Amino acid sequence: MGPDPSNAQLLPGSEFDPAPSNGFPVLYLFGGNKNLKPERATTWSVSVALTPEAMEGFKAEVSYFNTRYYNRVGSPIVEFTKLFDSVYNQYTRLDPTSAEVLDSINGITGVFQNFTDGAFDPSSVSAIVQDYLQNISVQKLEGIDFSAAYTHDFQQYGRATINGSASYLKSTREVIPGLPLVEQVGIIFTPPHWRGRITANWQKDNVDLSATVNYVGKTDDNRFEPTVIVGSFTTFDTVATIRGNSASGIFTNVEWQVGIQNLFNSKPPSIRTNRAAQVLVDSVNHSLYGRTASITLRKRW
């Protein structure tokens, strides 16, 4: 599969702040780039595991990981209306000649669109902006994972297990040198800083019962002023499994399972929107479904 197509749009100069001094349209180039190179990363991690003899059945592990990406692929223009800020000078060619404008359009592999009110005139273009995908960004990702489990055998009363896990994640990205770092975690529609889960399980003979608490941490909604917090979200799940213990007959190797997700029908936190048709939920982090139940029957032959 080849690179994404590169495209060109002729845009009114009035869309930008500041606008071109001559008021002429801007030729905006964007999309794929055949000269992209592989992204690179340096990764290291360290972990510690604990299994104390004095606490039989208990184990815990903590790990730290750190990844630094180089040459990440991205479009250099972060704020579209700020194309003429000095930080974008290397991607902007002011007062291009007609030949430069036509060469830029002839070099695209996609489509050219004119969004101005007038006919296209290559001699009346104030600037060429190259916002193609490029190997420009640096991103740092680090976090901590924690897990613990405890199992105890109650002999004739069955066996109980409790296990939990939690993670903390932090990530920032420098799109191009000179721009502020951009948060990649903890912002709406990105992973939260914190996630966690605790599961309790009881098993005796052919019966297996479990309950799980799921936690998704809060995020910041910075799409509109002022920035507000999208609250955390906690749900409860349960599963009951019964395995047929007949030595022969139709119920041999049969398993029944009943599961309920979001047992208490918890509602995810609402988010702001300026579109009537937009879903009022951060669908990246929160399920759109309420309580759901499932019944499963398995038979092994």
PyMOL commands that set and color helices and strands:
alter all, ss='L'
color gray80, all
select helices_A, chain A and resi 13-15+80-82+86-91+98-106+155-157
alter helices_A, ss='H'
color red, helices_A
select strands_A, chain A and resi 6-11+26-31+40-50+58-74+92-94+112-114+127-132+134-153+159-174+182-183+194-204+207-216+219-221+228-230+233-243+254-261+292-299
alter strands_A, ss='S'
color yellow, strands_A
deselect
rebuild
show_as cartoon
